[in-house]
């Protein structure tokens, strides 16, 4: 499954490539915000909101590629494969955020969806920008989690040329893993290493080069679709209900109760009894009720 474009140079060899930021769409100067330092607070909010409104349209253009990625990832997960996000800076943090929220939402093992970031766990809270410059570090990060041909590796980089991510994708592909690139620029080195490329081009940022803004929002939207879409295809929802929710706090216990009520049509008191009998497991409660109604 070739990527949508290729780069004639070795995309993992940072020594052969010059970083030409001026050629990246995400590094362009946004004409709508050149006077942002002279705007009122309301005007700043308005111009940022107007720019953010363009993000959904950019993601919409990539829906066929997102859908294919969902299908490919979920097929591998059915066979025991994992979904592994890897990125640097904002991109890496977004991957970790998405991965960490899936176990309580869909009752999966934390090992099924993993988030990796350049610089290691400390980089989730403190900037480690220098950590992204090593392709070898990206390869090493995947080696530490024993990536295999069954896995799907999603490289996250707004620029599409982050050495850490390129090294990871190159290594993952050499093992036969599915490689997916999520970028916000056209014609990037990541395309040559990605079996599937998802590239919502959101244009120049409100603050020049600050890709935690529109590019980060676009990546978050894509990750929402990838993980949620996979979980739905894997049967982790009942309609649009969070049937597999892990009721580990009071809010989630109430959510599990609501799921049982909505799925069964029972009043609150009966739903509570059913849920308690099922050990707090909403799916067990609903399936047990349905079997009792239709033996």
N, C-alpha and C positions, 0 to 999 in steps of 0.2 A: 504494500500500500504506500506508494510514494507520496511525499508532501506535495503541496501545490506549486512550489517553486524551489529552485536549487541555487546554491552558491558555489561558484567554481573553486573557491579556496577551501582549505580544510577548516571547517567551522569550529573545531575544538582547539585550534592552535592559535592562542592569543598573540604569539610572537609574529605570526604572519599577517595579522589584521590590524589595521589602524582603527581606533574608535573615532568615527566621524559623526559626532553628535548632531551636527548641523543637517545631516541627511535624514534624521529620524523625525517622523511626523510629530511624535510626542515631545520633541525638543524644540518645535517651532514656536515662534512668538505669536501669541493670540491677539489679533487686532482689536478684539472687543474689550480687552482688559489692560491695554497699555497705560491707561490713566487710573488704574485701580487704587493707587496710593493717594488719589485725590477724591475718591468717592466716599459718600456717607456709608454708615453701616448698612442701611437699607439697600443702597445701590450695590454694595458688595454682595449682599445676599441675593439680590435680583439677578445680577449678572452671572453669579455662580449657578443659580437655579436654571437660568436659560441655557448655560453650557451643559449642565447635567441632563437636561431634557434631550440632548442629542445622543446620550449613551444608549438608551433602549433601542433606538433606531439602528445604531451600529451593531449591537448584539443581534438584532433581528436579521440582519444580513447573513449572520453566521449560523442560523438555526439548522439548516441541513447538515452542517458539519458537527454541530452540537448533538443532534439527534443520532448521527452515525456513531459518535463517540460513546453516547449512552448505551447504544446497542452492543458495541464492541466490548466496552468495559464490563457490562452486566453479564455478557456471555462468558467472559473469563472468570468473573466472580462466582458464577454458578459452578465452575470447575475448581474452585478453591483459590483462585487468584486474588490478589489485593489491588487496591487503588492507592497509588503512592503519589502525593503531590510533592514537588520540589521546586524551590525558588529562593530568591534573596530579597532582603528588605521587605517592603510592603507586600510584594508578591508571595514571598515565603510565609509571612504572617497570615495572609489570607488563606493559604493552603492549610496551615495549622488550625486556624479558626474553623474552617469547614470540616476538617477531619475530626476535631475534638467534639463537635456538636452532633455527630452522627450516632455514636453509641447510645446516649440517652434518648435520642429521638426515635431511633429505629431498632434499639436493642441488639446491636451488633458488637462484636469484639473490637476493642481499640486497635487490634492488629489488622483488621480488615481494611481500614482506611487510615493512612498514615500521612502526616505532614512533616516535611524536612526543610530546614532553612540553613542557608550559609551562615557559618559562625556558631551553629548549634543552638540549643534551647535558650541560652542567655540572650541571643539575638532577637527573641520575641519581644523583649522588654527594652533592650538597649541596642542602639544602632551599631552594627558591625559591618560597615560598608566595604571595608577592605577585604572581607572574607569572600566576596563574590568573584574575585579576580582569578581564582584557581580552578581550572577544569578538573585537575586531579582530586580536589576536595569534593567536587560533585560526584565523581566516580566512587570515592571512598565512602561517602554518605550512603550510597546505594549498596555498597558491599557490606556495610555494617548492618543493614536490614535484610541481607541475603536476597536481593532481588532475583527473580527467576523469570523464565519464559512465560509463566502463567500470569504474571503481573501486568498491570497497566501503569505506566509512569507518565504523569502529567507535568511537563515542564512549564513553569510560570515565569514570564519575564516580559514586562511591558515593552522593553527595547527589542527583544528578540535576539539579543546578542550577548547576554550575560555569560561569561566563561564558565562559572560554576554550574549553570543549568545545561550549557552545551556539553560539558564533560559528562554530566549525568545521563543525558539523553543518548549520547554516543555509546556509553557503556551499556545502558539498558537495551539499546537496539542490537548491540553485538551479541546479547544473550537471547534475543528473540522475543523480548517483552514488547508489548504494544506501547508505542511512544506517541504522545499527544502534546502539541505545543499550544500554549495560550499566550498570544502576543497582541500588541496594540499598534503595530507598525506593519506596513506591507513589505514584502521582499526582504525577509530577514534570514540570517544564517540558521535559525532554528527550524526553518522550513525543510532544510535538507536532512534533518535528523528526526523529523516527525512523520510518523505514518499518517497522522491526521493533524491538520493545522486549523486552529480556531483563532481568527484574527479580526476582532472588532476594532476598526480604526476610528478612534474617537476624536482625533485632531489635537491641535495644540492645547496645552493645559492653561487654566486660569492664571496660575503662577508658572512661568516658563520652566519646563522640565520637571515639575512636581507631579510625578506620576502616581502619587498616592491619591490623587483627585479623580479625574474622569477615568483614567486607565485603571485605577484601583477599583472603582465602582463597576466598570465593565467586567473585570476579572471576577469580582464577587458574584455578579449576576450569572456568569458562566459556571462558576463552581456550584452555585445553588442548583442550577439545572442539571449538572453532571451527577452530583451525589443524590439529589432528590429523585431524578429520573431513574437512576440505577436502582434505588431502593424500591421505587414503585414497581419496576419491572421484576424485581426479586420477591414481590409479594409482601412488602413490609408496611403496606397500608391497607385499610379496608374502606373502599371508596376513597374519600379524602381524609379519613380519620387516622390518627396516629395510633394504630392498633397495637404496635409493639413498644409503646413508650415505657421507659424504665421509671417507675414511680418511686423515685429516691428522695423526694422532698414533698412538702405539703401541697405546693402548687401542682406538681406532677401527679400526685395522688388524686387531686380533684380533676385533673385532666383525664386520667384513666377512668374515673367514675363517669365523666361526661361521655367518653367514648362508648362505654358500656350502655349508657342510657340511649344514646343516639343509634347505636347498632341494634339494640333489642327493642326499643320503644317502651322499656320498663320505667316506672316511676322511680324517683331517687332511692327510696328506702329499699325496694326490691333489688335495684341495681347494686346498692351497697352490699347487700347480703350475698348476691351472686359473686361480686368481686372478692369479698372476704373468703368465700368458699374456694375461690380460685387462687388464693394466696397472693392477691393483689395484681395478678396477671390479667390484663384486659383481654388479650387474645384468647386465653384459656377460658375466661368467663363467657365471652361471646360465642366461641365455638361450642362449648358445653351447652349453652342455652339453645343454640340452633339445633344441635343433635337431639336435645330433649323434646324440642317442638316437632321435629321431623325425624323420628326414629327409623 
